Amino acid sequence: MNLNKKMESSKQYLIQSYLQTNCTSQCIPIKCFLDNIEKEMIGKALKIARGNQKVASLILGLKPTTLNEKIRKFNIRERRKIASRQELKSYLSEIDFSSI
């Protein structure tokens, strides 16, 4: 399955989950739902990057300053680590993106 199909499938799953939850139980504001997804993605990216914010920002396609703002917004408690360019390349080469 190519990347576009995987993304479309994931998007459809999230939409269906959100609507089912709101129709069958309590109504969750969409902002809260999306914030929870964003927080979870940032946490997982930081875990993959071993806490390195620069690597996590590359994984997420964000500027490091934007990631830092979101970490503060969501009160995510990851320690900052500074990596050299060589360490960044090494981290990225070890990541198995198919398992994410």
N, C-alpha and C positions, 0 to 999 in steps of 0.2 A: 504494500500500500504506500503510495507516495505521500509526501509531507502535506500537500494541500488537502488530500482526502482525510488524513489523520486529523488535521486541524478542524476541518468541517465536521467530522464525526464528534470530536471533543466539544466543539461549540454547540452542536445539536444536543448532546448529552447534558451540558450545563443548562441550556435553556429548558429542556424537559424537566430536569431535576428541580429547577427553581419554580417553574409553574406548577408542578405536582405538589411541591411543599406548600405553596401559597393556596392551592385549591383544597388540599386535604387537611391541613392543620393551621398553625398560626401564620399570619401574613408577615413575611420578612421584607423590609424595604430593600429595593434593588441595590441601593448604595451600600448597605451593610453586607449583602451577599457578595457583591463585587470586591469590597474591601477585604473580606475574609479570604477570597480566592487570591487576591494580590498579596496579602500577608503570607499566606501559605506558600506561594510561588517564591517569594523573596527568601523565606526561611529555608526552603529546599535548595535554592541556588546558593545560599550562604553555606549550607551543609556540604554540598558538592564541592564548593570552593574552599572548604576547610576554614571558613570564617574570613576569607580574604575578600574584601569588598570590591576591589578592582576586578578580580576574576568574576565575582558574582554579577557585577554590572555588565561585563562582556557577555555572560551567559544570557542575561535578561534583555540585552540590547538597550541598556540605559546608560546615561552619563553617570560617572561615579558620584557626582554631587546630587543628582536626582535620586539615586539609590540611597545615599546618606539621608536625604530629606525623608524618604519613605520609611527608613529604619527608625528615625526619630518619631515620625507620625504614628507608626504602629507599635512603638516602644519595643522593638526587637533587640534583645540583649546578646548580640554577637560581639566578640572581641575583634578589634581592628588588628589586621596584620598587614605589614608592608612587604610586598614581593618585588623582586627584580624582574626585568623583562624576561630573562631566561626561566625563572620560576613560573611566570604566567604561561609561557609556551608549554612548559612541562605539565602544568595543571590541566590546560586545555586539551593536550594530547591524551591524557589519561581518562577523560570523561567519556562514558558510554552514554551518549544522548538517546540511544534507542530505549534505554531502560527508565528514562525519566517520564 
